[in-house]
Amino acid sequence: MAGSVDELIRTFISRLSARDIDTAATMVSADFEYDNVPMGKSFGPDGLRNTLTGFFAMLDDIDWQVIRQTSTGDTAHGTVLNERDDRVKMKGTWHSLPVAGVFEVRDGMITLWRDYFDRPTLMEIMSAGQ
């Protein structure tokens, strides 16, 4: 387990970047909310798995990079804000999606993951992969 709320979220992002959805799903609470603000919400570990498994299946590779991150609180009750470059490779070409993320942590588990990004940019990336 991560020692700080900052480390917990960095570990979570690194597990997702490695396509290790199962380990990432163990880091979220039963009442977890995953909110892709321009796309919609899913809930719980299974919602995380279902949403990301389909998305990741379309990708050749993933390299999500945390550019900046700040946190308050601890793993008992904390909040993390980060700025990321969610790089994805589709059909041999890398694409960049700037993302701002909000994470809430309670009792060592991630209870909320909310990402803000430009939907048209994501749609452009997805259509380039077809």
C-alpha positions in Angstrom: 0.0 0.0 0.0 1.2 3.5 -0.8 2.4 5.6 2.1 0.7 8.9 1.1 -2.4 9.9 -0.9 -0.1 11.3 -3.6 1.8 7.9 -3.9 -1.5 6.0 -4.0 -2.8 8.0 -7.0 0.6 7.8 -8.8 0.5 4.0 -8.3 -3.1 3.8 -9.5 -2.2 5.8 -12.7 0.9 3.6 -13.3 -1.1 0.4 -13.0 -3.6 1.7 -15.5 -0.8 2.8 -17.8 0.6 -0.7 -17.6 -2.9 -2.0 -18.5 -3.2 -3.7 -15.1 -6.9 -3.0 -14.7 -7.3 -5.8 -12.2 -4.8 -4.4 -9.7 -6.2 -0.9 -10.2 -9.7 -2.2 -9.5 -8.5 -3.5 -6.1 -7.5 0.1 -5.2 -11.1 1.5 -5.5 -13.9 1.2 -3.0 -17.1 -0.7 -3.5 -19.0 2.7 -3.9 -16.3 4.1 -6.2 -17.5 6.6 -8.8 -15.5 7.0 -12.1 -16.7 10.2 -13.9 -15.4 10.9 -17.4 -17.0 14.3 -17.3 -17.7 14.7 -21.0 -18.6 11.0 -21.5 -20.4 9.7 -18.4 -20.1 7.8 -15.2 -19.5 4.2 -14.1 -19.5 2.8 -10.6 -17.6 0.3 -8.5 -14.6 -1.9 -9.4 -16.7 -3.6 -12.1 -17.6 -0.3 -13.7 -14.0 0.7 -13.8 -13.1 -2.7 -15.4 -15.9 -2.6 -17.9 -15.2 1.0 -19.0 -11.4 0.7 -19.3 -11.3 -2.9 -20.8 -13.2 -1.8 -23.8 -11.2 1.4 -24.3 -7.8 -0.3 -23.7 -8.7 -3.0 -26.3 -8.7 -0.3 -29.0 -5.2 0.8 -28.1 -1.7 -0.5 -29.1 -0.1 1.1 -26.1 -0.7 3.5 -23.2 1.7 6.0 -21.6 -0.2 8.2 -19.1 2.2 10.8 -17.7 1.5 12.9 -14.6 2.7 16.4 -15.4 1.7 18.1 -12.1 0.1 16.7 -9.0 -0.9 18.2 -5.6 -2.7 16.6 -2.7 -4.2 17.4 0.7 -5.0 15.0 3.5 -3.8 11.5 3.8 -4.9 8.0 2.8 -7.6 8.1 5.6 -9.2 11.1 4.0 -7.5 12.9 1.1 -7.9 14.6 -2.2 -5.5 14.7 -5.2 -5.6 17.0 -8.2 -3.4 16.2 -11.2 -2.7 17.3 -14.7 -1.8 14.5 -17.1 -0.9 13.8 -20.6 -2.8 10.6 -21.3 -0.9 9.4 -24.3 -2.3 6.5 -26.3 -1.0 4.7 -29.3 -3.4 3.6 -32.0 -2.5 1.9 -35.3 1.2 2.8 -34.7 0.6 6.5 -34.0 0.9 8.2 -30.6 -1.8 10.7 -29.6 -1.9 13.1 -26.7 -5.0 13.9 -24.6 -4.5 16.6 -22.0 -6.5 15.6 -18.8 -7.2 17.2 -15.4 -8.1 14.6 -12.8 -9.7 14.8 -9.3 -9.4 11.9 -6.9 -10.9 11.4 -3.5 -9.5 8.8 -1.1 -11.1 7.4 2.1 -9.7 4.7 4.3 -6.9 3.9 1.8 -9.3 3.3 -1.1 -10.1 5.6 -4.1 -13.7 6.6 -3.9 -13.9 9.1 -6.7 -12.0 9.6 -10.0 -13.2 12.5 -12.1 -11.4 13.4 -15.3 -11.9 16.6 -17.3 -10.8 16.6 -21.0 -11.9 17.9 -24.3 -14.4 15.5 -25.9 -13.7 16.6 -29.5 -10.0 15.9 -29.0 -10.8 12.4 -27.8 -13.2 11.8 -30.7 -10.5 13.0 -33.1 -8.0 10.5 -31.6 -10.5 7.7 -31.7 -11.5 8.4 -35.4 -7.7 8.5 -36.3 -7.5 4.9 -35.0 -10.2 3.6 -37.3 
